[in-house]
Amino acid sequence: MTRAESTATTSTEFGVLREIEQNVLWLSSALVHHANRVRPNPSGLKVGGHQASCASMVSIMTALWFRHLRRQDRVSVKPHASPVLHGINYLLGELDESYLTTLREFGGLQSYPSRTKDPDPVDYSTGSVGIGATATIWGALARRYVDSNVAPVDSGRQYALVGDAELDEGAVWEAILDPGTAELGELVWIVDLNRQSLDRVVPNIAAGRLAGMFDAAGWQVLTLKYGQLLESLFARAGGDALRERIDSMPNPEYQRLLRCSAEQLRERLPGRGAGADRIAALIDEIDDQTLAAAIRNLGGHDLEALDGALSSIEDHRPTVIFAYTVKGYGLPTQGHPQNHSSLLTTEQMQELADRIGTDLEHPWQRFAEDSEAGLLCARTSARLRRENPPLTEVPELPADIGRTPSGVATTQAALGRVLLDLTREAPEAAGRIVTVSPDVSSTTNLGGWVNKAGVWSAAERVNWFADDAETILHWRERPGGQHVELGIAETNLVGLLGELGATWSRWGQPLLPIGVMYDPFVERALEPWSFGIYAGGQSILIGTPSGVTLAPEGGAHQSITTPSIGVEQPGCVTYEPAFAIDVEWSLLASLALLGKPGGSSAYLRLSTRPVEQSLAAVPTDPAARERRRKQVVAGGYVLRRSPEARVTIASMGATMTEALAAADRLRQIGIEADVVCVTSPGLLFEALRARQGRSEHPSWILDQIFPASAAKPLVTVLDGHPHTLAFLATINQVPSRTLGVTGFGQSGSLEDVYRHHGIDTDSIIHAALDLVD
């Protein structure tokens, strides 16, 4: 059905739509009811669910799915409305009946919509408040990027069904205010304005203020406040006073009216203002049933009003629709201030079944195929069904570009060098790389890459500094650019990374997304990045500069706990290279994990510390070099080993210089030390678990860098929290000393800061002597 066709409707068609609406309300309620009151529950723990939150979304989702949605559109459904989505998918034949009894059961329907875990079509994983809504922004941008840089893909709208309480999240406004968002005309947000949060009726949701904020950000703003019944009353004598009375009353007062009988409404609704007598006269003219229906007749439950709003969307700028709703609409709990997680009793479910005309004992009945509702479901199913796109494979990536860095270099600078090398050595693969930065491209050494690849924008923009000879960073913005520059909002960056990393599963076109930010802010961005990984996004996050090695910057910019993030983050491999060649090999290995089923994200922690590259002792023999490369990628390698060694020093990243210096000085006093360079604590930990029979991960790397035959007391040192490497001592059950950063940093020279935290050369020697003695 085209949009033009969708506007031509009759009262009969809306009658069929209302029949479907009631069935969707029933299915969503029954899914939660069965999980809590019918399915056996030996543990007695609450299963949960959100019948009231579902009910406020039923009308909106019915109008959208059965009237306006197209195959190429995508929808992010607010977390607590997942049963509504499953109910609709069931009516459309996209979900087998056997799953309807498995809500929140192990292996069944998830608590919140999940792209990767639910058995039926889910466009966006939601559940972490605000992230599902903003994902549509980054999904729209990712689609445009694929379309302009890789291959044509269908353009469709990106709908977000947002709970009004989600607008409390700061990340929502960070995303809305990014300058590029206003250019995404395919964005449509529908705000379920039920004015309730988990605990209460929110006293001061100022819809006008929210609308003004969206308008100021360049969005089209549509408001559906009242339904046709109330609007008809407003048109009668005294209607202007009734409108003013409802408009001006606080949210909690209005919510209380929803719980009133008709008699109580006649007493309370007129109020005590100047128009009270006129309101009383107006409502005296209508019967009790009409009065009770009128007070609940909000725009978000009026199918005709919803249809009109959805038909009025402009496609040249984003649109937000504020749909006023009643939480729990159509249920006995409607409007109750604590109905968020309340469950209908079996008696209340029976009453609902009787009203809708279904059977509580056989709750999963579809419409008859030849009924008007059944035919509409069939037409909608045919209109929306889409096949999984064929997956294009990522062009071949080299495992080793072949250079051996020399002189003094930083791991941060090595990042830019590898990206430029790829444009020459593997141009097809490099063509799928997209970098993202929150306004720190130049300070994270992406300048050369940006000059080479250009900056992506939805439309070509004039570079007014192109003829300025003193301008080093060339900011050429065009649809074919491969770098996306965002404002200073790390949550936006990782949100975009997640969607760029999901294009392989959405459109069959893989990208190789790399996000670069200052390492101290990785923790700020961790939740949305982690959620993007959960949702199937595969990307590389690079934190740089890192650690207290950024000595003069002081404690505000010195990361401490980030080294362990990669160890603990599911779906992610972590690397902290010590040398430029390690950056190349680990980055190439991380890129090879992207854009495919079973792939993985990666986190690289880089440094601005200049390091003498000859310390890496890269083998010149090709076979030995390849062996070293495999060890780097697997988690670590041995830099020094002696049959007479009495202690092992294992270091990671920037402190490798101190570890080697400590080994040299220990040798001078007659104590040999083995030196191990750890590149990935996470991979070594997985190898240890595999050795214990707890993982399928390969464990060969442990035999090569920590063989039992060379087991000795162990000193671990890194520029980060010491527990990151503490587990290494358990590989061979040896005595150990763990050095690292456990307190906030402060400004100073590198030597002073390292000494303060006990990760300098002297501290390593002292720890080794303690173990040897």
GIRACOR-V679779 format. One record per residue. N is the residue number from 1. PHI is phi in degrees with one decimal (none if undefined). Layout:
<<N | PHI> <N | PHI>>
//
This chain:
<<1 | none> <2 | -80.0> <3 | -66.2> <4 | -63.4> <5 | -66.0> <6 | -67.5> <7 | -85.1> <8 | -89.4> <9 | -129.9> <10 | -125.2> <11 | -63.7> <12 | -65.1> <13 | -63.5> <14 | -69.6> <15 | -63.2> <16 | -64.5> <17 | -63.6> <18 | -66.6> <19 | -63.4> <20 | -66.3> <21 | -55.5> <22 | -65.8> <23 | -68.6> <24 | -65.8> <25 | -59.4> <26 | -63.7> <27 | -61.3> <28 | -64.5> <29 | -69.4> <30 | -68.6> <31 | -57.7> <32 | -70.9> <33 | -61.0> <34 | -62.8> <35 | -63.5> <36 | -101.9> <37 | -120.0> <38 | -113.5> <39 | -66.2> <40 | -57.0> <41 | -138.9> <42 | -59.0> <43 | -75.2> <44 | 79.4> <45 | -72.8> <46 | -62.3> <47 | -81.8> <48 | 88.5> <49 | 147.9> <50 | -138.1> <51 | -62.8> <52 | -67.9> <53 | -64.6> <54 | -65.4> <55 | -60.9> <56 | -71.1> <57 | -100.6> <58 | -59.2> <59 | -64.3> <60 | -60.9> <61 | -71.5> <62 | -64.3> <63 | -63.3> <64 | -68.4> <65 | -67.8> <66 | -93.1> <67 | -128.3> <68 | -123.7> <69 | -67.6> <70 | -119.0> <71 | -56.2> <72 | -83.6> <73 | -77.4> <74 | -129.5> <75 | -132.4> <76 | -100.6> <77 | -98.4> <78 | -54.9> <79 | -51.4> <80 | -78.3> <81 | -99.3> <82 | -57.3> <83 | -60.7> <84 | -65.1> <85 | -61.1> <86 | -66.2> <87 | -63.4> <88 | -65.4> <89 | -60.4> <90 | -65.5> <91 | -64.0> <92 | -89.6> <93 | 79.6> <94 | -98.7> <95 | -141.8> <96 | -71.5> <97 | -58.0> <98 | -59.7> <99 | -81.5> <100 | -66.9> <101 | -96.4> <102 | -115.9> <103 | -57.3> <104 | 64.3> <105 | -95.5> <106 | -57.7> <107 | 80.8> <108 | -105.5> <109 | -67.4> <110 | -74.4> <111 | -60.4> <112 | -130.8> <113 | -53.9> <114 | -136.5> <115 | -64.2> <116 | -99.2> <117 | -116.4> <118 | -78.8> <119 | -82.2> <120 | -108.3> <121 | -62.7> <122 | -134.0> <123 | -81.5> <124 | -135.3> <125 | -73.6> <126 | -131.3> <127 | 145.7> <128 | -92.4> <129 | -55.1> <130 | 91.7> <131 | -70.7> <132 | -63.1> <133 | -67.1> <134 | -69.2> <135 | -58.3> <136 | -65.8> <137 | -63.7> <138 | -74.1> <139 | -65.3> <140 | -64.4> <141 | -66.1> <142 | -62.4> <143 | -62.5> <144 | -63.4> <145 | -62.7> <146 | -59.5> <147 | -64.1> <148 | -89.1> <149 | -113.0> <150 | -122.1> <151 | -161.0> <152 | -64.4> <153 | -132.9> <154 | -60.0> <155 | -93.9> <156 | -146.4> <157 | -75.9> <158 | -114.6> <159 | -91.7> <160 | -124.5> <161 | -96.7> <162 | -113.5> <163 | -73.0> <164 | -60.5> <165 | -67.0> <166 | -64.8> <167 | -71.7> <168 | -73.5> <169 | -71.2> <170 | -61.8> <171 | -62.3> <172 | -61.7> <173 | -76.4> <174 | -58.4> <175 | -72.5> <176 | -62.5> <177 | -85.4> <178 | -61.1> <179 | -55.8> <180 | -73.3> <181 | -63.3> <182 | -64.1> <183 | -88.1> <184 | -95.8> <185 | -66.7> <186 | -79.5> <187 | -78.2> <188 | -136.4> <189 | -106.6> <190 | -115.5> <191 | -92.4> <192 | -78.5> <193 | -88.4> <194 | -93.8> <195 | 63.0> <196 | -127.3> <197 | -111.9> <198 | -65.5> <199 | -101.9> <200 | -161.2> <201 | -82.2> <202 | -72.5> <203 | -69.7> <204 | -133.2> <205 | -74.3> <206 | -90.6> <207 | -59.7> <208 | -63.3> <209 | -66.1> <210 | -61.6> <211 | -61.0> <212 | -64.6> <213 | -69.2> <214 | -64.4> <215 | -60.4> <216 | -64.9> <217 | -85.7> <218 | 95.1> <219 | -91.1> <220 | -74.5> <221 | -117.5> <222 | -118.2> <223 | -122.9> <224 | -112.6> <225 | -95.6> <226 | -121.7> <227 | -87.8> <228 | -66.6> <229 | -63.6> <230 | -64.1> <231 | -59.8> <232 | -66.9> <233 | -68.4> <234 | -61.2> <235 | -79.9> <236 | -92.6> <237 | -59.0> <238 | 86.9> <239 | -66.9> <240 | -64.8> <241 | -68.5> <242 | -64.2> <243 | -61.2> <244 | -62.7> <245 | -63.4> <246 | -70.0> <247 | -61.0> <248 | -92.4> <249 | -75.6> <250 | -63.3> <251 | -54.5> <252 | -61.5> <253 | -64.9> <254 | -62.5> <255 | -60.5> <256 | -65.5> <257 | -63.8> <258 | -65.3> <259 | -96.8> <260 | -92.7> <261 | -75.7> <262 | -60.6> <263 | -62.5> <264 | -66.6> <265 | -62.9> <266 | -63.1> <267 | -82.5> <268 | -90.0> <269 | -62.1> <270 | -60.7> <271 | 71.9> <272 | -125.6> <273 | -79.6> <274 | -64.3> <275 | -96.2> <276 | -60.4> <277 | -65.3> <278 | -67.9> <279 | -66.1> <280 | -60.6> <281 | -65.9> <282 | -66.0> <283 | -76.3> <284 | -67.2> <285 | -83.0> <286 | -116.1> <287 | -77.9> <288 | -60.5> <289 | -63.7> <290 | -65.8> <291 | -63.0> <292 | -64.0> <293 | -70.4> <294 | -64.1> <295 | -66.1> <296 | -101.5> <297 | -85.9> <298 | -98.8> <299 | -61.5> <300 | -72.7> <301 | -117.6> <302 | -101.8> <303 | -60.4> <304 | -66.1> <305 | -65.4> <306 | -61.8> <307 | -61.8> <308 | -64.5> <309 | -65.5> <310 | -66.2> <311 | -85.2> <312 | -103.7> <313 | -70.1> <314 | -87.1> <315 | -105.9> <316 | -99.2> <317 | -153.4> <318 | -63.9> <319 | -127.1> <320 | -124.3> <321 | -113.6> <322 | -89.9> <323 | -105.5> <324 | -69.4> <325 | -137.8> <326 | -113.6> <327 | -68.7> <328 | 87.8> <329 | -54.3> <330 | 87.5> <331 | -111.5> <332 | -60.4> <333 | -91.0> <334 | -58.8> <335 | 78.4> <336 | -70.3> <337 | -64.5> <338 | -114.7> <339 | -90.3> <340 | -54.0> <341 | -113.6> <342 | -69.3> <343 | -116.8> <344 | -67.1> <345 | -74.9> <346 | -61.0> <347 | -65.2> <348 | -67.2> <349 | -63.8> <350 | -65.3> <351 | -62.7> <352 | -64.3> <353 | -61.3> <354 | -64.0> <355 | -68.3> <356 | -81.1> <357 | 91.5> <358 | -126.2> <359 | -124.5> <360 | -63.0> <361 | -76.4> <362 | -131.4> <363 | -79.4> <364 | -104.5> <365 | -78.8> <366 | -86.8> <367 | -69.6> <368 | -60.3> <369 | -59.0> <370 | -93.7> <371 | -79.0> <372 | -60.5> <373 | -66.7> <374 | -62.5> <375 | -67.0> <376 | -65.2> <377 | -61.2> <378 | -65.7> <379 | -65.5> <380 | -64.5> <381 | -60.6> <382 | -64.9> <383 | -68.7> <384 | -98.1> <385 | -63.6> <386 | -134.1> <387 | -89.7> <388 | -64.9> <389 | -69.5> <390 | -63.7> <391 | -89.3> <392 | -79.6> <393 | -78.1> <394 | -66.4> <395 | -54.7> <396 | -59.4> <397 | -108.1> <398 | -72.5> <399 | -89.1> <400 | -149.7> <401 | -73.3> <402 | 106.7> <403 | -79.1> <404 | -121.5> <405 | -59.3> <406 | -132.4> <407 | 72.5> <408 | -106.4> <409 | -151.4> <410 | -111.2> <411 | -68.7> <412 | -64.2> <413 | -64.9> <414 | -63.2> <415 | -58.4> <416 | -61.6> <417 | -65.1> <418 | -63.8> <419 | -61.6> <420 | -67.5> <421 | -60.5> <422 | -65.9> <423 | -63.3> <424 | -94.8> <425 | -84.0> <426 | -144.4> <427 | -61.2> <428 | -67.6> <429 | -67.1> <430 | -61.2> <431 | -66.4> <432 | -100.0> <433 | -76.2> <434 | -132.4> <435 | -102.5> <436 | -134.7> <437 | -145.4> <438 | -91.3> <439 | 68.6> <440 | -131.6> <441 | -62.4> <442 | -69.7> <443 | -80.9> <444 | -114.9> <445 | 65.8> <446 | -97.1> <447 | -55.7> <448 | -62.3> <449 | -63.6> <450 | -62.9> <451 | -61.9> <452 | -76.8> <453 | -91.3> <454 | 82.3> <455 | -105.0> <456 | -80.3> <457 | -149.3> <458 | -64.6> <459 | -141.2> <460 | -63.7> <461 | -125.8> <462 | -72.1> <463 | -93.7> <464 | -72.3> <465 | -106.8> <466 | -62.0> <467 | -99.9> <468 | -91.4> <469 | -63.9> <470 | -88.9> <471 | -84.2> <472 | -89.5> <473 | -90.6> <474 | -91.7> <475 | -97.1> <476 | -95.6> <477 | -100.7> <478 | -161.2> <479 | -60.3> <480 | -89.9> <481 | -66.9> <482 | -117.3> <483 | -123.1> <484 | -108.9> <485 | -102.8> <486 | -108.4> <487 | -71.4> <488 | -78.1> <489 | -151.3> <490 | -63.1> <491 | -65.6> <492 | -63.6> <493 | -59.3> <494 | -73.8> <495 | -63.0> <496 | -66.6> <497 | -56.1> <498 | -59.8> <499 | -78.3> <500 | -61.6> <501 | -80.6> <502 | -110.3> <503 | -65.0> <504 | -64.2> <505 | -90.0> <506 | -82.7> <507 | -125.4> <508 | 74.8> <509 | -119.4> <510 | -76.7> <511 | -115.6> <512 | -117.2> <513 | -84.2> <514 | -128.0> <515 | -106.5> <516 | -123.1> <517 | -146.9> <518 | -65.3> <519 | -58.9> <520 | -59.6> <521 | -96.7> <522 | -60.6> <523 | -64.3> <524 | -62.4> <525 | -94.6> <526 | -64.4> <527 | -61.4> <528 | -65.7> <529 | -68.0> <530 | -61.1> <531 | -66.5> <532 | -63.9> <533 | -64.8> <534 | -56.2> <535 | -82.7> <536 | 102.5> <537 | -77.7> <538 | -118.1> <539 | -151.5> <540 | -117.3> <541 | -108.1> <542 | -118.6> <543 | -101.0> <544 | -163.8> <545 | -72.4> <546 | -136.2> <547 | 71.5> <548 | -74.5> <549 | -60.2> <550 | -79.0> <551 | -56.3> <552 | -64.2> <553 | -71.7> <554 | 83.0> <555 | -61.6> <556 | -64.3> <557 | -115.7> <558 | -107.7> <559 | -77.2> <560 | -124.5> <561 | -94.5> <562 | -61.9> <563 | -58.8> <564 | -85.3> <565 | -60.1> <566 | -65.4> <567 | -67.5> <568 | -96.0> <569 | -83.9> <570 | -63.8> <571 | 71.4> <572 | -142.3> <573 | -102.7> <574 | -119.9> <575 | -135.1> <576 | -130.8> <577 | -70.9> <578 | -96.4> <579 | -128.7> <580 | -60.7> <581 | -66.1> <582 | -65.9> <583 | -61.1> <584 | -58.6> <585 | -66.5> <586 | -71.3> <587 | -68.1> <588 | -63.3> <589 | -65.8> <590 | -69.0> <591 | -61.5> <592 | -69.0> <593 | -88.9> <594 | -91.4> <595 | 73.9> <596 | -161.0> <597 | -58.9> <598 | 76.8> <599 | -74.9> <600 | -150.6> <601 | -87.0> <602 | -146.3> <603 | -128.4> <604 | -113.5> <605 | -109.8> <606 | -114.2> <607 | -135.1> <608 | -97.4> <609 | -78.1> <610 | -68.2> <611 | -129.5> <612 | -69.6> <613 | -73.0> <614 | -65.5> <615 | -63.4> <616 | -69.2> <617 | 47.0> <618 | -67.1> <619 | -60.4> <620 | -87.1> <621 | -68.0> <622 | -57.1> <623 | -67.7> <624 | -67.7> <625 | -63.0> <626 | -65.3> <627 | -63.4> <628 | -61.0> <629 | -59.1> <630 | -62.5> <631 | -68.3> <632 | -57.2> <633 | -67.8> <634 | -83.9> <635 | 137.6> <636 | 168.1> <637 | -154.6> <638 | -92.2> <639 | -93.4> <640 | -142.7> <641 | -145.5> <642 | -135.0> <643 | -59.9> <644 | -93.7> <645 | -61.1> <646 | -110.8> <647 | -152.9> <648 | -115.9> <649 | -110.5> <650 | -112.4> <651 | -129.1> <652 | -141.6> <653 | 67.5> <654 | -63.7> <655 | -84.7> <656 | -61.1> <657 | -62.4> <658 | -66.7> <659 | -62.6> <660 | -69.3> <661 | -64.4> <662 | -65.0> <663 | -62.9> <664 | -62.4> <665 | -71.7> <666 | -63.4> <667 | -61.2> <668 | -64.5> <669 | -104.5> <670 | 88.2> <671 | -119.0> <672 | -81.0> <673 | -134.5> <674 | -76.4> <675 | -127.0> <676 | -114.2> <677 | -98.0> <678 | -86.4> <679 | -104.4> <680 | -146.5> <681 | -62.3> <682 | -63.6> <683 | -68.2> <684 | -66.7> <685 | -66.0> <686 | -65.1> <687 | -63.9> <688 | -65.0> <689 | -62.9> <690 | -64.6> <691 | -62.6> <692 | -85.5> <693 | 80.5> <694 | -107.9> <695 | -157.2> <696 | -93.0> <697 | -65.3> <698 | -63.3> <699 | -118.8> <700 | -59.5> <701 | -62.6> <702 | -66.5> <703 | -67.5> <704 | -88.3> <705 | -107.2> <706 | -131.1> <707 | -68.5> <708 | -60.0> <709 | -66.3> <710 | -110.4> <711 | -65.7> <712 | -146.4> <713 | -51.4> <714 | -124.9> <715 | -108.9> <716 | -111.2> <717 | -148.5> <718 | -156.8> <719 | -89.7> <720 | 171.5> <721 | -65.5> <722 | -65.7> <723 | -66.6> <724 | -57.3> <725 | -108.5> <726 | -61.3> <727 | -66.8> <728 | -59.6> <729 | -66.9> <730 | -81.3> <731 | -60.1> <732 | -120.0> <733 | 53.6> <734 | -110.5> <735 | -61.7> <736 | -151.2> <737 | -130.6> <738 | -111.6> <739 | -108.4> <740 | 175.5> <741 | -106.5> <742 | -122.5> <743 | -132.1> <744 | -62.5> <745 | -86.1> <746 | -153.0> <747 | -69.6> <748 | 161.3> <749 | -74.3> <750 | -58.3> <751 | -63.4> <752 | -65.9> <753 | -68.6> <754 | -61.6> <755 | -66.1> <756 | -60.1> <757 | -92.5> <758 | 73.1> <759 | -122.5> <760 | -84.8> <761 | -60.4> <762 | -60.1> <763 | -64.4> <764 | -65.5> <765 | -64.0> <766 | -58.8> <767 | -63.1> <768 | -65.3> <769 | -65.8> <770 | -58.3> <771 | -71.9> <772 | -68.2> <773 | -70.1>>
//
